[in-house]
Amino acid sequence: MIRHLYVHVPFCTHICPYCAFYKMRNTLPEMKSFLPALKQELAWAQKQFDLQLETVFFGGGTPSALSVSQLEFLFEGWSLQEVAEVTMEANPMTISTDKAKLLKDLGFNRVSLGVQAFDEASLRLLGRTHDAAQVEKSMGLLREAGFENINVDLMFALPGQSLEQWQGSLRAALALSPEHISAYNLNYEEDTAFFERLESGLLRIDPEQERTFYLWADECLTEAGFEHYEISNYARPGWAARHNQAIWDGADYLGLGPSACSTLGSLRWKNTPDLGRYAEVLEETGEPPRELEPLSAEMRQRERILLSLRTQRGCDVAGLGGREAQIEQLVMEGLVEREPGRIRLTRQGQLVADTVTEYLL
Ligand code: SF4
């Protein structure tokens, strides 16, 4: 039975220099081949699997780049009304009154706004085309349409970003009263323009900046009443993201769309990250082109530990059989703390989460 579905929509109105996702600019011919192919893949999945969905997440890319008529076409005969949490990632530039209303009517009840920053310099550096006024406007349109669950995505430790700029972005986000804020440290992913600039010495990573900005976000957001429930995620009580929490807990999930990943029991697959081939194969065979990867129970267990340790709930000690000496060492160093049957990262541990996880695994 599958309870969690991810849908990858690989279109963006512009391409950001730090982004490593499979995406392309939204041109009409590509969008025209994508939509029927995605519908075909959904029909295949509905026949193939027992879908009893509790969460659906439309990510990308920028799924909100789809127009009202494209969304209407995609959802002909597919209702999300019974699904508990249905999220759409959205660029503030792409929200209109009609689209916000349609999304609500289609069953979406959560929107994740890709804001990243509120000051001009950071937005320009990140190649974002919106401004703070645009964010406020889209937030207003979403509220008017009845959305009660909105996330604001922010990024920190940007090259040249000052602490004042980061503090300003956090305060501006809080002023909009979202239910959820994600605060991501900028990562330099391979095959991105930022990675090339890092490699050529034009940009550099400042660990002290990362640490200071992380701690400042933690203090500012928890003081404002948010729960810091995962390293990069904060929610007002009761508004944690159910979809992400399920993935961090190691639940099975199905992914639709080019480049989407699925994990079911001992099998993982990735749809071919090539829209042309994805559409062609679906048209010819009715099935998506997939790259299969067998998963051993040990690999899944490692992933579960890795992901759950990033959360406030922490990780089940039973899954760490034989690691008692390592746990004791980490407790002594103040990097993890114990709860009955579980361990979790302390604030200091969160700053070196990857090192702690490596040590434990
Ligand atoms: S960060 Fe988002 S908007 Fe920018 S290119 Fe990547 S998917 Fe598109």
Residues whose N, C-alpha, C, O or C-beta is under 5 A from the ligand:
A	BS01	SF4	C12 H14 I15 C16 C19 F21 K23 G60 G61 T62
